[in-house]
């Protein structure tokens, strides 16, 4: 969705790459968190028919190699649209964060991270969602209506803080805690049913 919007605005093509999918939770996809009885984000947990953290990080490594390959062959900027756990893996294992900053505990929906186009891949802007502050107030009722019609089936990251409704989207509903490899549920009620394709936009 985000990549499609970028493509319409810029007129540039979108290339999809399955390496940029969110982590695959296998057989527990679609299961309510309350019914699991455990934390699916535990470092030692490997979902049946899904990806363990080691397997997931190995895939992100391949995705990063692909991003660098495409960036080297691209004139100008490259926009990569992917998912929160992928971003967290990249930031923690491949990117050089600004001094004094740590890998974010959660990634805002539609947040922007800007990385220099050469090694050591220094981050110039990290997990920034201030562009959402300018959304028109008229869109708030529509967002509330969407929440009332099905927020429980949406994906991770939605905020429980009513003071900042514009900084969240319905589809994000789990707050990640990267330092401990854990997550706390915020209005999220089920594991995503299927991994979504992460597009690379040139």
C-alpha positions in Angstrom: 0.0 0.0 0.0 2.7 2.5 1.0 4.8 1.7 -2.1 1.7 2.1 -4.3 1.2 5.6 -3.0 4.8 6.5 -3.5 4.6 5.2 -7.1 1.6 7.3 -7.8 3.2 10.4 -6.5 6.6 9.9 -8.1 5.6 8.1 -11.3 8.3 5.5 -10.5 7.9 1.7 -10.9 7.6 -0.7 -8.0 9.5 -4.0 -7.8 8.3 -6.6 -5.3 10.8 -8.9 -3.4 9.6 -11.6 -1.0 12.8 -11.2 1.0 11.2 -8.0 2.4 8.2 -9.9 3.9 7.5 -9.5 7.6 8.5 -12.4 9.7 6.5 -15.6 9.0 4.7 -16.9 12.1 3.6 -20.1 10.4 0.8 -22.1 12.0 0.0 -19.4 14.6 -0.9 -16.8 12.1 -4.5 -15.6 12.7 -4.5 -16.9 16.3 -5.6 -14.5 18.9 -2.8 -13.5 21.2 -5.0 -14.2 24.2 -5.3 -17.8 23.1 -1.6 -18.4 22.6 -0.6 -18.5 26.3 3.0 -17.3 25.5 4.9 -14.5 23.9 5.5 -15.2 20.2 8.3 -12.6 20.2 10.4 -14.5 22.7 14.0 -14.9 21.3 13.9 -18.7 21.7 10.5 -19.2 20.1 10.2 -20.7 16.6 6.7 -20.9 15.3 5.7 -24.2 13.7 6.1 -24.0 9.9 7.3 -20.4 10.4 10.6 -18.6 10.8 12.7 -18.7 13.9 14.6 -15.5 14.7 17.8 -17.0 13.2 16.0 -17.9 10.0 14.3 -14.6 9.9 17.5 -12.6 10.4 19.3 -14.7 7.7 16.5 -13.7 5.3 16.9 -10.1 6.2 20.6 -10.4 5.5 19.8 -11.5 2.0 17.3 -8.7 1.7 19.9 -6.2 2.7 22.3 -7.6 0.1 19.6 -7.2 -2.5 18.9 -3.6 -1.4 22.6 -2.7 -1.7 22.7 -4.3 -5.1 19.7 -2.4 -6.4 21.0 0.9 -4.8 24.4 0.5 -6.5 22.6 0.2 -9.9 20.2 3.1 -9.2 20.8 6.7 -10.1 19.5 8.9 -7.3 17.6 7.8 -4.3 16.1 4.3 -3.6 12.9 3.9 -1.5 12.5 0.6 0.3 9.1 -0.2 1.8 9.0 -3.1 4.3 7.8 -4.0 7.8 8.6 -3.3 11.4 10.5 -6.4 12.4 12.6 -6.2 9.2 13.4 -2.6 10.0 14.4 -3.5 13.5 16.6 -6.3 12.2 18.3 -4.0 9.7 18.8 -1.2 12.3 20.3 -3.5 14.9 22.5 -5.5 12.6 23.4 -3.5 9.5 23.0 0.2 10.0 25.2 2.7 11.8 22.9 4.6 14.2 23.6 8.2 15.2 25.6 8.5 18.4 23.4 8.1 21.5 20.5 6.5 19.7 19.5 2.8 20.0 17.3 0.5 17.9 13.7 1.6 18.5 11.5 -0.6 20.6 8.7 -0.1 18.0 8.5 1.2 14.5 5.8 3.6 13.7 3.4 2.9 10.8 4.6 4.7 7.6 7.7 5.9 9.5 10.7 7.1 7.5 14.3 6.2 8.0 16.9 7.8 5.8 20.3 6.0 5.3 23.4 7.2 3.5 23.9 5.3 0.3 27.3 3.9 1.1 29.1 2.0 3.8 29.0 2.3 6.8 25.3 3.0 6.1 24.9 5.8 8.5 21.4 6.6 9.5 20.4 10.3 9.0 16.8 10.0 10.2 15.4 7.2 12.3 11.8 5.9 12.5 10.3 9.3 11.9 6.5 9.7 11.6 6.2 13.5 12.0 4.7 13.7 8.4 1.5 12.3 10.0 1.1 15.3 12.2 -0.2 17.3 9.3 -3.1 15.0 8.4 -6.3 17.0 8.2 -8.5 16.8 11.3 -11.5 15.8 9.0 -9.9 12.4 8.5 -10.3 11.5 12.2 -14.0 10.4 12.1 -13.2 8.1 9.2 -10.3 6.6 11.1 -12.5 6.0 14.2 -15.1 4.4 12.0 -12.5 2.0 10.5 -11.4 1.1 14.0 -14.9 0.3 15.1 -15.5 -1.9 12.1 -12.5 -4.2 12.5 -9.4 -3.1 14.3 -9.1 -6.5 16.0 -8.1 -8.1 12.7 -5.5 -5.6 11.8 -1.7 -6.0 12.1 0.7 -4.8 14.8 1.4 -1.4 16.2 -1.8 0.5 16.8 -1.4 2.9 19.7 -3.6 2.8 22.8 -2.8 6.4 23.5 -5.8 8.5 22.4 -3.6 11.7 22.7 -1.8 10.8 19.4 -4.4 9.2 17.1 -2.8 10.6 14.0 0.5 8.9 14.7 -0.9 5.4 14.3 -2.8 3.4 11.8 -5.4 0.8 12.4 -3.2 -1.9 10.9 -0.4 -1.6 13.5 -1.3 -3.1 16.8 1.7 -4.6 18.7 4.3 -2.6 20.5 7.7 -4.2 20.0 10.3 -4.2 22.7 13.5 -4.9 20.9 15.9 -4.7 23.8 14.4 -7.8 25.4 13.1 -9.4 22.1 9.6 -9.1 23.5 6.4 -7.4 22.5 3.4 -6.1 24.4 0.0 -6.3 22.8 -1.8 -3.0 22.1 -5.3 -3.6 20.7 -3.8 -6.3 18.5 -5.8 -9.5 18.8 -4.3 -11.9 16.3 -1.1 -12.9 14.5 -1.1 -11.7 10.8 -2.5 -14.5 8.7 0.1 -14.3 5.9 3.3 -12.4 5.3 3.0 -9.4 3.0 5.3 -8.7 0.2 7.7 -5.9 0.8 8.3 -3.8 -2.3 11.4 -2.0 -3.5 10.6 1.2 -5.3 13.1 2.7 -7.7 
